[in-house]
Amino acid sequence: MNDATPEIPTDELDEDQMILEATFEELMRIAEDVLEESSDVALARALTRLEVDERREILRRVSEAKASHVLAEMDEEDAAEVLGAMRNSRAVAMLEEFDPDDAANVVAELEDDDRERLMSNLEPETAEDINLLLSYDPETAGGVMTTEFAVLKIGQTIEEAIQDIRRQREETDTIYYVYVVDDSKRLAGVVSLRELLLARPGALMGDIMQEVEGVCRLHDDREKVAYRMAEFNLAALPVVDETGELIGIVTHDDVLDIIQDEATEDLQKMVGAGGDESILDSVGESLMKRNPWLVVNLLTISVAAAVITFYEEQIAHITILAVMMPVIANLGGNTGAQTLAVLIRSLAVGEIQPRDTWAICAREATKGFLNGVAIGMITGTAVALWKQDWLVGGVVTTAMICTMTFSGFAGAAIPLTLKKFNFDPAQSSSIFLTGVVDMVGFLVFLQLATWWLF
């Protein structure tokens, strides 16, 4: 930084907020010691808004350890972009500071040339850990685990175990549990640090270890891992291969990321946005992710619109039909959206079994019917009083009941059908639901009006 550039004084209470809101020029004026002590998350979010070269300029003003912690809090693509633009020695030094799982996530996003360049300069042990993690699908336990964990042999005495743990602390930043393995490195049990410290002198690890709960396989889906951690209320879960050998652990902070990512992905996919899309993505990236589903939406809603063309004469004679069509379609759509939101959540947490499909669809249709009766009677009565025609009110009431009943059924049937055929049930379910409900709602309403009013 230019020595002549004045530094911004900071108040400790407002430090992180100031960094979050700062422009590049303002960040450059903040004292280096303040940046060094600032929140990693706040600085990472501030850097996300900047260009790559500007991020590099800011990170040059903090230590390599601090820079690596900040990059670890950034989106993997953004962090990889910054590392790829750095000089080789500094980028390698920062990768060495990363936890193995974080390093693997960032390396996976590097351009091929940058990946080869940086990986070839890493410590052999670090490169081996990263390559191991990269060999697993990122959506599995193997893809989200870390290879840093505390492990002891089943035949070690308490005294030997304590000395071993002291040696391992140099390589393992956080020790949640101490895992016990046999001579073939197969997982045999687990011991808490409290049990280890309070055990009687001379006891063996095999004497004090407990049965391991929540064991994950390398290829278990990461959502399953998250549910398992919630089920057993553990801070970490061990991951083993087909032979039972302990390969890594999944920690609670990784599970929090999984839950957040999956919830965000499901929410965005339901409306046809990209599962991994960010509001800070470029216009081109967002268009590529959104446009295909907008085209699908256009096709589904076109079918619904086509229904109206068959009833142009009826609508021209009774204008209240044109007024009430969007009302019926909107309430039907909301009924289906309520079902859809609850059902997607239930699918995500594993509450629904295949045998439950028809019972769920019937129950949701019943809920739609009962809501339709209540809302339909209110709406139909209001329309009848307004137009002084109880037959028109009856058409509105009946159409509302039919549409909301169908919408409740469709809100359950669409995601369950997608699930049955191994599609993501959250993937644009609301787009299909909207098109189908609008089509059925218009058809039922206008056909009832044709039968009863003409």
C-alpha positions as CSV (number, residue, x, y, z in Angstrom):
1,M,0.0,0.0,0.0
2,N,1.2,3.5,-0.7
3,D,2.6,5.0,2.5
4,A,1.0,8.4,1.7
5,T,-2.5,6.8,1.7
6,P,-4.4,7.8,4.9
7,E,-5.7,5.0,6.9
8,I,-9.3,4.8,8.1
9,P,-9.7,4.8,11.9
10,T,-11.9,2.0,13.0
11,D,-14.1,1.2,16.0
12,E,-14.0,-2.4,17.2
13,L,-17.8,-2.7,17.3
14,D,-18.3,-1.5,13.8
15,E,-15.2,-3.2,12.2
16,D,-16.8,-6.1,10.5
17,Q,-19.8,-4.1,9.2
18,M,-17.4,-1.5,7.9
19,I,-15.5,-4.2,6.0
20,L,-18.7,-5.8,4.6
21,E,-19.8,-2.4,3.2
22,A,-16.3,-1.2,2.0
23,T,-15.3,-0.6,-1.6
24,F,-11.9,-1.7,-2.9
25,E,-10.5,1.8,-2.2
26,E,-11.9,1.8,1.3
27,L,-10.5,-1.6,2.0
28,M,-7.1,-0.5,0.9
29,R,-7.2,2.4,3.4
30,I,-8.0,0.1,6.4
31,A,-5.0,-0.5,8.6
32,E,-3.3,-3.9,7.9
33,D,-3.5,-4.9,11.6
34,V,-7.3,-4.3,11.5
35,L,-7.6,-6.5,8.4
36,E,-5.6,-9.2,10.1
37,E,-7.8,-9.2,13.1
38,S,-11.1,-8.9,11.2
39,S,-13.7,-11.6,10.7
40,D,-12.7,-14.1,8.0
41,V,-16.3,-14.3,6.9
42,A,-16.8,-10.5,6.7
43,L,-13.6,-10.1,4.7
44,A,-14.5,-13.0,2.4
45,R,-18.0,-11.5,1.7
46,A,-16.4,-8.1,1.0
47,L,-13.9,-9.7,-1.5
48,T,-16.7,-11.5,-3.3
49,R,-17.9,-8.2,-4.7
50,L,-14.5,-7.3,-6.1
51,E,-12.6,-8.2,-9.3
52,V,-9.9,-10.9,-9.1
53,D,-6.9,-8.4,-9.2
54,E,-8.6,-6.4,-6.4
55,R,-9.0,-9.4,-4.3
56,R,-5.3,-10.2,-4.7
57,E,-4.4,-6.7,-3.7
58,I,-6.3,-6.9,-0.5
59,L,-5.0,-10.4,0.4
60,R,-1.4,-9.2,0.0
61,R,-2.0,-7.0,3.0
62,V,-2.6,-9.9,5.4
63,S,-0.6,-12.9,6.4
64,E,-0.7,-16.1,4.3
65,A,-2.5,-17.9,7.2
66,K,-5.1,-15.1,7.3
67,A,-5.5,-15.1,3.5
68,S,-6.0,-18.9,3.5
69,H,-8.7,-18.6,6.1
70,V,-10.5,-15.9,4.2
71,L,-10.3,-17.9,0.9
72,A,-11.7,-21.0,2.8
73,E,-14.8,-18.9,3.6
74,M,-15.3,-17.9,0.0
75,D,-17.2,-19.7,-2.7
76,E,-14.9,-22.4,-4.1
77,E,-15.0,-20.9,-7.6
78,D,-14.1,-17.5,-6.4
79,A,-11.3,-18.8,-4.2
80,A,-9.9,-20.9,-7.1
81,E,-10.0,-17.9,-9.4
82,V,-7.9,-15.9,-6.9
83,L,-5.4,-18.7,-6.3
84,G,-5.0,-19.3,-10.0
85,A,-4.0,-15.6,-10.5
86,M,-1.5,-15.6,-7.6
87,R,2.2,-16.3,-8.0
88,N,3.1,-19.9,-7.5
89,S,4.9,-19.8,-4.1
90,R,2.1,-17.8,-2.3
91,A,-0.7,-19.9,-3.8
92,V,1.0,-23.1,-2.7
93,A,1.7,-21.7,0.8
94,M,-2.0,-20.9,1.2
95,L,-3.2,-24.2,0.0
96,E,-0.9,-25.9,2.5
97,E,-2.8,-23.9,5.2
98,F,-6.2,-25.2,4.1
99,D,-7.9,-28.1,5.7
100,P,-7.6,-31.1,3.3
101,D,-11.4,-31.0,2.4
102,D,-11.4,-27.3,1.8
103,A,-8.2,-27.6,-0.3
104,A,-9.8,-30.3,-2.4
105,N,-12.9,-28.2,-3.0
106,V,-10.9,-25.3,-4.3
107,V,-8.4,-27.4,-6.3
108,A,-11.4,-29.0,-8.1
109,E,-12.4,-25.6,-9.4
110,L,-9.0,-24.6,-10.7
111,E,-8.3,-24.5,-14.4
112,D,-6.4,-27.6,-15.6
113,D,-3.1,-25.8,-16.0
114,D,-3.3,-24.0,-12.6
115,R,-4.3,-27.3,-10.9
116,E,-1.3,-29.1,-12.4
117,R,1.1,-26.2,-11.6
118,L,0.0,-25.9,-7.9
119,M,-0.4,-29.6,-7.2
120,S,3.1,-30.4,-8.4
121,N,4.6,-27.9,-5.9
122,L,2.6,-29.1,-2.8
123,E,4.1,-31.2,-0.1
124,P,3.7,-34.9,-1.2
125,E,1.5,-35.7,1.8
126,T,-0.8,-32.7,1.1
127,A,-1.1,-33.6,-2.6
128,E,-1.9,-37.2,-1.7
129,D,-4.7,-36.1,0.6
130,I,-6.2,-33.8,-1.9
131,N,-6.0,-36.4,-4.7
132,L,-7.7,-38.9,-2.5
133,L,-10.6,-36.5,-1.7
134,L,-10.8,-35.5,-5.4
135,S,-11.3,-39.2,-6.4
136,Y,-14.7,-39.2,-4.6
137,D,-17.9,-37.8,-5.9
138,P,-18.4,-34.4,-4.1
139,E,-22.0,-35.3,-3.3
140,T,-20.8,-38.3,-1.2
141,A,-19.3,-38.7,2.3
142,G,-15.9,-39.3,0.7
143,G,-16.2,-36.0,-1.1
144,V,-17.0,-33.9,2.0
145,M,-14.8,-35.7,4.6
146,T,-11.4,-34.5,5.9
147,T,-8.5,-36.8,6.3
148,E,-7.3,-35.1,9.5
149,F,-8.5,-37.0,12.6
150,A,-7.1,-38.4,15.8
151,V,-6.6,-42.2,15.8
152,L,-5.1,-44.7,18.3
153,K,-4.4,-48.4,18.2
154,I,-6.6,-50.9,20.0
155,G,-3.6,-52.4,21.9
156,Q,-2.1,-49.1,23.2
157,T,-2.0,-48.4,26.9
158,I,-3.6,-45.2,28.3
159,E,-0.1,-43.7,28.8
160,E,1.0,-44.5,25.2
161,A,-2.3,-43.2,23.9
162,I,-2.0,-39.9,25.7
163,Q,1.6,-39.4,24.3
164,D,0.4,-40.3,20.8
165,I,-2.4,-37.8,21.0
166,R,0.1,-35.1,22.0
167,R,2.1,-35.9,18.9
168,Q,-1.0,-35.9,16.7
169,R,-2.1,-32.4,17.8
170,E,0.6,-31.0,15.5
171,E,-1.3,-32.4,12.5
172,T,-4.9,-32.3,13.7
173,D,-6.3,-28.8,14.5
174,T,-9.5,-30.1,16.1
175,I,-10.0,-33.3,17.9
176,Y,-13.7,-34.1,18.5
177,Y,-13.3,-37.8,19.2
178,V,-10.4,-40.3,19.3
179,Y,-11.1,-43.2,17.0
180,V,-9.6,-46.6,17.8
181,V,-8.4,-49.0,15.0
182,D,-7.0,-52.5,14.9
183,D,-3.8,-53.5,13.2
184,S,-5.4,-53.5,9.8
185,K,-6.6,-49.9,10.4
186,R,-10.3,-51.0,10.6
187,L,-12.5,-48.9,12.8
188,A,-13.0,-50.7,16.1
189,G,-14.3,-48.1,18.6
190,V,-14.3,-44.5,19.8
191,V,-13.1,-42.8,23.0
192,S,-13.8,-39.3,24.2
193,L,-10.9,-37.3,25.6
194,R,-12.6,-37.3,29.0
195,E,-12.7,-41.1,29.1
196,L,-9.1,-41.2,28.0
197,L,-7.9,-38.8,30.7
198,L,-9.9,-40.5,33.5
199,A,-9.1,-44.1,32.6
200,R,-7.2,-46.2,35.1
201,P,-3.4,-46.4,34.5
202,G,-2.3,-49.4,32.5
203,A,-5.7,-49.9,30.8
204,L,-5.7,-50.7,27.1
205,M,-7.7,-48.7,24.5
206,G,-9.7,-51.9,23.8
207,D,-10.8,-51.9,27.4
208,I,-12.3,-48.4,27.5
209,M,-13.4,-47.8,23.9
210,Q,-17.1,-47.5,23.1
211,E,-19.1,-48.7,20.1
212,V,-19.1,-46.3,17.2
213,E,-22.4,-44.7,16.2
214,G,-23.2,-43.1,12.9
215,V,-20.6,-44.8,10.7
216,C,-20.7,-43.6,7.1
217,R,-19.5,-45.4,3.9
218,L,-17.4,-43.5,1.4
219,H,-20.2,-43.5,-1.2
220,D,-23.1,-42.5,1.1
221,D,-25.0,-39.5,-0.2
222,R,-24.0,-36.4,1.7
223,E,-27.6,-35.6,2.6
224,K,-27.7,-39.0,4.3
225,V,-24.6,-38.1,6.2
226,A,-26.3,-34.9,7.4
227,Y,-29.4,-36.8,8.6
228,R,-27.2,-39.3,10.4
229,M,-25.3,-36.6,12.3
230,A,-28.7,-35.0,13.4
231,E,-29.9,-38.5,14.4
232,F,-27.0,-39.3,16.7
233,N,-26.2,-35.7,17.8
234,L,-22.5,-36.1,17.1
235,A,-19.9,-33.5,16.3
236,A,-18.2,-35.7,13.8
237,L,-18.9,-39.0,11.9
238,P,-16.3,-41.5,10.9
239,V,-16.1,-42.6,7.2
240,V,-14.9,-46.1,6.3
241,D,-14.3,-48.0,3.1
242,E,-15.7,-51.4,2.1
243,T,-13.3,-53.3,4.3
244,G,-14.1,-51.1,7.4
245,E,-10.8,-49.2,7.2
246,L,-11.1,-45.7,8.7
247,I,-10.5,-43.2,5.9
248,G,-11.7,-39.8,7.2
249,I,-14.3,-38.0,9.2
250,V,-17.1,-35.6,8.4
251,T,-17.3,-32.7,10.9
252,H,-20.3,-30.7,12.0
253,D,-19.2,-27.5,10.2
254,D,-19.2,-29.5,6.9
255,V,-22.7,-30.8,7.7
256,L,-23.9,-27.3,8.3
257,D,-22.6,-26.4,4.8
258,I,-24.3,-29.4,3.3
259,I,-27.7,-28.5,4.9
260,Q,-27.4,-24.9,3.7
261,D,-26.4,-25.9,0.2
262,E,-29.1,-28.5,-0.2
263,A,-31.8,-26.2,1.2
264,T,-30.6,-23.4,-1.2
265,E,-30.4,-25.8,-4.1
266,D,-33.9,-27.2,-3.5
267,L,-35.5,-23.7,-3.1
268,Q,-33.9,-22.3,-6.3
269,K,-34.6,-25.4,-8.4
270,M,-38.2,-25.4,-7.4
271,V,-38.7,-22.1,-9.4
272,G,-36.3,-23.0,-12.3
273,A,-33.2,-21.1,-11.1
274,G,-29.8,-22.8,-11.0
275,G,-29.2,-24.9,-8.0
276,D,-25.8,-23.3,-7.4
277,E,-26.7,-19.9,-8.8
278,S,-25.7,-16.8,-6.8
279,I,-27.2,-13.3,-7.1
280,L,-23.6,-12.2,-7.8
281,D,-23.3,-14.4,-10.9
282,S,-22.8,-12.7,-14.2
283,V,-25.8,-12.0,-16.4
284,G,-24.6,-14.6,-18.9
285,E,-24.2,-17.4,-16.3
286,S,-27.7,-16.7,-14.9
287,L,-29.3,-16.6,-18.3
288,M,-27.8,-20.1,-19.1
289,K,-29.3,-21.5,-15.9
290,R,-32.7,-19.9,-16.0
291,N,-33.7,-19.7,-19.7
292,P,-34.2,-23.4,-20.3
293,W,-36.8,-23.6,-17.5
294,L,-38.4,-20.4,-18.7
295,V,-38.9,-22.0,-22.1
296,V,-40.5,-25.0,-20.3
297,N,-42.7,-22.6,-18.4
298,L,-43.7,-20.9,-21.6
299,L,-44.7,-24.3,-23.1
300,T,-46.8,-25.4,-20.1
301,I,-48.5,-22.1,-19.7
302,S,-49.2,-22.0,-23.5
303,V,-51.2,-25.2,-23.1
304,A,-53.2,-23.5,-20.4
305,A,-53.7,-20.4,-22.5
306,A,-54.8,-22.6,-25.4
307,V,-57.7,-23.9,-23.3
308,I,-59.1,-20.3,-23.2
309,T,-59.3,-20.1,-27.0
310,F,-62.1,-22.7,-27.0
311,Y,-64.3,-20.5,-24.8
312,E,-63.9,-17.1,-26.4
313,E,-67.6,-16.7,-27.1
314,Q,-68.6,-17.6,-23.5
315,I,-66.1,-15.1,-22.1
316,A,-67.3,-12.4,-24.4
317,H,-70.9,-12.8,-23.3
318,I,-70.2,-13.1,-19.5
319,T,-67.3,-10.9,-18.6
320,I,-67.2,-12.1,-15.0
321,L,-65.6,-15.3,-16.4
322,A,-62.5,-13.3,-17.4
323,V,-62.4,-11.6,-14.0
324,M,-62.6,-14.9,-12.1
325,M,-60.2,-17.0,-14.1
326,P,-57.0,-15.6,-12.6
327,V,-58.6,-15.8,-9.1
328,I,-59.3,-19.5,-9.4
329,A,-56.0,-20.2,-11.0
330,N,-54.1,-18.3,-8.4
331,L,-55.8,-19.9,-5.4
332,G,-55.3,-23.3,-7.1
333,G,-51.7,-22.6,-7.6
334,N,-51.2,-21.5,-4.0
335,T,-52.9,-24.7,-2.8
336,G,-50.5,-26.8,-4.8
337,A,-47.5,-24.7,-3.7
338,Q,-48.3,-25.3,-0.1
339,T,-48.4,-29.0,-0.6
340,L,-45.3,-28.9,-2.7
341,A,-43.2,-27.1,-0.1
342,V,-44.2,-29.5,2.7
343,L,-43.7,-32.6,0.5
344,I,-40.3,-31.5,-0.8
345,R,-39.1,-31.0,2.8
346,S,-40.5,-34.4,3.9
347,L,-38.7,-36.1,0.9
348,A,-35.5,-34.3,1.9
349,V,-35.5,-35.6,5.5
350,G,-36.5,-39.1,4.5
351,E,-40.0,-39.1,6.0
352,I,-41.7,-40.6,3.0
353,Q,-41.5,-44.2,1.8
354,P,-42.6,-45.5,-1.6
355,R,-45.6,-47.3,-0.1
356,D,-46.9,-43.9,1.2
357,T,-47.4,-42.4,-2.3
358,W,-51.1,-42.9,-2.9
359,A,-52.0,-42.2,0.7
360,I,-50.2,-38.9,0.6
361,C,-51.8,-37.9,-2.7
362,A,-55.2,-38.8,-1.4
363,R,-54.7,-36.9,1.9
364,E,-53.4,-33.8,0.1
365,A,-56.4,-33.9,-2.3
366,T,-58.7,-34.1,0.7
367,K,-57.0,-31.0,2.2
368,G,-57.4,-29.2,-1.1
369,F,-61.1,-30.2,-1.2
370,L,-61.8,-28.9,2.3
371,N,-60.0,-25.7,1.7
372,G,-61.8,-25.4,-1.7
373,V,-65.2,-25.8,0.1
374,A,-64.3,-23.0,2.5
375,I,-62.7,-20.6,0.1
376,G,-65.1,-21.5,-2.7
377,M,-68.2,-20.7,-0.6
378,I,-66.8,-17.3,0.4
379,T,-65.8,-16.4,-3.1
380,G,-68.9,-17.8,-4.7
381,T,-71.2,-16.0,-2.3
382,A,-69.3,-12.7,-2.9
383,V,-69.7,-13.1,-6.7
384,A,-73.3,-14.0,-6.4
385,L,-74.2,-11.0,-4.3
386,W,-72.1,-8.8,-6.7
387,K,-73.7,-10.0,-9.9
388,Q,-77.1,-10.8,-8.3
389,D,-76.8,-14.3,-9.9
390,W,-76.5,-17.3,-7.6
391,L,-75.9,-19.6,-10.6
392,V,-72.7,-17.7,-11.4
393,G,-71.8,-18.0,-7.8
394,G,-72.4,-21.7,-7.9
395,V,-70.1,-22.1,-10.9
396,V,-67.3,-20.2,-9.1
397,T,-67.7,-22.2,-5.9
398,T,-67.7,-25.6,-7.8
399,A,-64.8,-24.6,-10.0
400,M,-62.8,-23.5,-6.9
401,I,-63.5,-26.8,-5.1
402,C,-62.5,-28.9,-8.1
403,T,-59.4,-26.8,-8.9
404,M,-58.1,-26.8,-5.3
405,T,-58.7,-30.5,-4.9
406,F,-56.8,-31.3,-8.1
407,S,-54.0,-28.8,-7.1
408,G,-53.5,-30.5,-3.7
409,F,-53.3,-33.9,-5.5
410,A,-50.9,-32.5,-8.2
411,G,-48.7,-30.8,-5.6
412,A,-47.9,-34.2,-4.1
413,A,-48.0,-36.3,-7.3
414,I,-45.6,-34.3,-9.4
415,P,-42.5,-34.4,-7.0
416,L,-43.3,-38.0,-6.0
417,T,-43.4,-39.0,-9.7
418,L,-40.1,-37.2,-10.4
419,K,-38.6,-39.1,-7.4
420,K,-39.9,-42.4,-8.7
421,F,-38.0,-41.9,-12.0
422,N,-34.8,-40.8,-10.2
423,F,-35.2,-37.1,-11.0
424,D,-34.6,-34.4,-8.4
425,P,-38.1,-33.8,-7.0
426,A,-37.3,-30.2,-6.4
427,Q,-36.2,-29.5,-10.0
428,S,-38.7,-27.0,-11.3
429,S,-41.7,-28.8,-9.7
430,S,-43.5,-25.5,-9.2
431,I,-43.2,-24.7,-13.0
432,F,-44.9,-28.0,-13.9
433,L,-47.4,-27.5,-11.2
434,T,-48.3,-24.0,-12.3
435,G,-48.9,-25.0,-15.9
436,V,-51.0,-28.1,-15.0
437,V,-53.1,-26.4,-12.4
438,D,-53.8,-23.4,-14.6
439,M,-54.8,-25.6,-17.5
440,V,-57.2,-27.7,-15.3
441,G,-58.5,-24.7,-13.5
442,F,-59.4,-22.8,-16.7
443,L,-60.9,-26.0,-18.3
444,V,-63.1,-26.8,-15.3
445,F,-64.3,-23.3,-14.7
446,L,-65.1,-22.5,-18.3
447,Q,-66.7,-25.9,-19.0
448,L,-68.9,-25.6,-15.9
449,A,-69.9,-22.1,-17.1
450,T,-70.7,-23.5,-20.5
451,W,-72.9,-26.2,-19.1
452,W,-74.7,-24.1,-16.4
453,L,-74.9,-20.6,-17.9
454,F,-75.5,-21.2,-21.6
